[in-house]
C-alpha cells in the first residue's frame, strides 16, 4: 500500500492531485473516518469536516473503489454508519471495515469462543458467535464496562487457560470526548497483558492484517490501493 | 542484605540454625507477612501459619532487631496490625514497613501533592499530605475503586502534567482471595504507564529503596540484616 498519510480528506484530495503521476494503477482507496471525515463528540455525535461529504461523493463518481476503515468499537457498524448517514455522508454498512467483524472472522477460523469485555452497544456484532465455555478474551473500548469486577472476570478467564488468547480491538492509548480525554482499549489491553504475562493480538489499525482485510473486501491487491 | 529467601517462617528458623555460622554480625531481621506469618482470606481475614506466632516470639527474645515488611495497601497499618494481633502475633504498628508511609515520605521530600487512586481504607495514611492542585498520582490496590471513571480521573491528572509522576504502591500482578484471583495494583500501573507513555516509580517490595527504608527504621546497615 502506498504510504500516503493525510489528516483530513480535503488534504487527501489535494494530495491525490499532487500525486497524480503516482496514481496510475491505483484502483481503490482506504479512508479513515474519525478525524478525517468527521470530528466526533458534541450534539448529534459529531460534525463533518468541511469538504469531506463532497470529497466522498467525488471519489465514488471517479470509479475508484472505496473502503472506510475505523477502530470504532463503542457501537455496531449499523449504528455508526447510521450516524454518518445522518451527518450527510454517502456511506453503506458494507463499505466499512471495523475491528469487531474482523475479530469475528478470526474467532470462527480458529474455533475460539470469546469472553467479551466490550461496550454493550457492540455486543450485537458477536450475535452469531459461540460464547459458551470461553477459550479466549476479546477486549474493546468498553468504557464504563471497564469496572474492577469486569476486568477481573476477563482476567480470570485468561489466567485459567492453558494457552491464554487475548484479542484486542485496537491499541489506542486514549481519545478525546467533549468532556475530556478518555482511556482507550490499549490501556486495558496492557493491564491484562501484564497480569497474565502474555501478548495480545491486535485487530484494528494499525495492524497490517486489518488493512489487508479491507483490501480483500474490495478485491484489490496492496499495490493497487491508496 | 544476605540473600536468604524463605517461604515460611518455621523454614526461616531452620535456615537460621543451618546458617548459624553466617549469622555472626547479623543484628536485624526483615520479615514478610502475607504467606510467611499468615495466609490471608477466609473468616477473620486469615489464619496463622503453624509455628509462626512462636517463631516471632523467639526472634524477639533472641535480641535480634525485627522489622515486618508488607505490600498491603488495602488498609492502614493500624487496621492491618490489629488483625495480626487478633490472630495472636506480638507485633506493633511501629514495627511494620508498608508502601503508604514510605510513599508519604517521598511526597513530602519532593513537594508532591498526590491525586489518590487507592482503597478507601488506606486514605487515612495520607491524612497529613497536601492534596490540593495535584502534581502527581499515587496508585495502590484500589480494588472496587478501580472504576473506569476513577482510572480516567487519575489519567487526566497525569496527562495534564508537564512532568507526569506516577507513584505505584507495589507492582503485583494479582493475588488470591477466597473467591478467586484478583488483579493487583501492577496491572493498573501498567495501564496508566501505557496511556501516558511514562514509567511509574514503585514503592514497596521488591524495590530496593523499600527494603533500605526498613533497615533505616531499625537503625542497621544492609550487611547487618537478614
HADDOCK unambig.tbl for C-alpha pairs under 7 A between the chains (distance, minus, plus):
assign (segid A and resid 143 and name CA) (segid B and resid 148 and name CA) 6.49 0.50 0.50
assign (segid A and resid 144 and name CA) (segid B and resid 148 and name CA) 5.45 0.50 0.50
assign (segid A and resid 146 and name CA) (segid B and resid 147 and name CA) 6.56 0.50 0.50
assign (segid A and resid 146 and name CA) (segid B and resid 148 and name CA) 5.37 0.50 0.50
assign (segid A and resid 147 and name CA) (segid B and resid 146 and name CA) 6.55 0.50 0.50
assign (segid A and resid 147 and name CA) (segid B and resid 147 and name CA) 4.67 0.50 0.50
assign (segid A and resid 147 and name CA) (segid B and resid 148 and name CA) 5.96 0.50 0.50
assign (segid A and resid 148 and name CA) (segid B and resid 143 and name CA) 6.49 0.50 0.50
assign (segid A and resid 148 and name CA) (segid B and resid 144 and name CA) 5.45 0.50 0.50
assign (segid A and resid 148 and name CA) (segid B and resid 146 and name CA) 5.36 0.50 0.50
assign (segid A and resid 148 and name CA) (segid B and resid 147 and name CA) 5.96 0.50 0.50
assign (segid A and resid 152 and name CA) (segid B and resid 182 and name CA) 6.04 0.50 0.50
assign (segid A and resid 152 and name CA) (segid B and resid 183 and name CA) 6.10 0.50 0.50
assign (segid A and resid 156 and name CA) (segid B and resid 181 and name CA) 6.71 0.50 0.50
assign (segid A and resid 173 and name CA) (segid B and resid 194 and name CA) 6.79 0.50 0.50
assign (segid A and resid 173 and name CA) (segid B and resid 195 and name CA) 4.56 0.50 0.50
assign (segid A and resid 174 and name CA) (segid B and resid 195 and name CA) 6.43 0.50 0.50
assign (segid A and resid 181 and name CA) (segid B and resid 156 and name CA) 6.72 0.50 0.50
assign (segid A and resid 182 and name CA) (segid B and resid 152 and name CA) 6.05 0.50 0.50
assign (segid A and resid 183 and name CA) (segid B and resid 152 and name CA) 6.11 0.50 0.50
assign (segid A and resid 183 and name CA) (segid B and resid 195 and name CA) 6.94 0.50 0.50
assign (segid A and resid 187 and name CA) (segid B and resid 191 and name CA) 4.26 0.50 0.50
assign (segid A and resid 187 and name CA) (segid B and resid 192 and name CA) 6.74 0.50 0.50
assign (segid A and resid 187 and name CA) (segid B and resid 194 and name CA) 5.93 0.50 0.50
assign (segid A and resid 187 and name CA) (segid B and resid 195 and name CA) 5.64 0.50 0.50
assign (segid A and resid 188 and name CA) (segid B and resid 191 and name CA) 5.82 0.50 0.50
assign (segid A and resid 190 and name CA) (segid B and resid 190 and name CA) 6.23 0.50 0.50
assign (segid A and resid 190 and name CA) (segid B and resid 191 and name CA) 5.64 0.50 0.50
assign (segid A and resid 191 and name CA) (segid B and resid 187 and name CA) 4.26 0.50 0.50
assign (segid A and resid 191 and name CA) (segid B and resid 188 and name CA) 5.81 0.50 0.50
assign (segid A and resid 191 and name CA) (segid B and resid 190 and name CA) 5.63 0.50 0.50
assign (segid A and resid 191 and name CA) (segid B and resid 191 and name CA) 5.19 0.50 0.50
assign (segid A and resid 192 and name CA) (segid B and resid 187 and name CA) 6.75 0.50 0.50
assign (segid A and resid 194 and name CA) (segid B and resid 173 and name CA) 6.81 0.50 0.50
assign (segid A and resid 194 and name CA) (segid B and resid 187 and name CA) 5.93 0.50 0.50
assign (segid A and resid 195 and name CA) (segid B and resid 173 and name CA) 4.58 0.50 0.50
assign (segid A and resid 195 and name CA) (segid B and resid 174 and name CA) 6.44 0.50 0.50
assign (segid A and resid 195 and name CA) (segid B and resid 183 and name CA) 6.93 0.50 0.50
assign (segid A and resid 195 and name CA) (segid B and resid 187 and name CA) 5.64 0.50 0.50
